[in-house]
């Protein structure tokens, strides 16, 4: 959610079509806690809206407590994330999205005519 907020803030001051792409990326980042909450059997709409509100109140260490179904201070819970891991996840996700877009372009290409070699 913290990364989503940072991308949203940058998109707000970015002109042109880049801002639209940035907003979509921010939305995709917000899907991560939504999926986690859904998989945990919690009301993701409620939890994610509370998490987003906490981050916009500058509570940068807020996250999902999946044991209790609450938004909590993950630093107090002893939860940390490695920067290298998070960086690699983002790079891998971007590469996968790019690969999907390339395949989509190939599938849209006009079919070849048979017999005209």
HELIX and SHEET records of a PDB file:
HELIX    1   1 UNK A    2  UNK A   12  1                                  11    
HELIX    2   2 UNK A   17  UNK A   39  1                                  23    
HELIX    3   3 UNK A   44  UNK A   56  1                                  13    
HELIX    4   4 UNK A   74  UNK A   77  1                                   4    
HELIX    5   5 UNK A   83  UNK A  108  1                                  26    
SHEET    1   A 2 UNK A  62  UNK A  65  0                                        
SHEET    2   A 2 UNK A  70  UNK A  73 -1                                        
END                                                                             
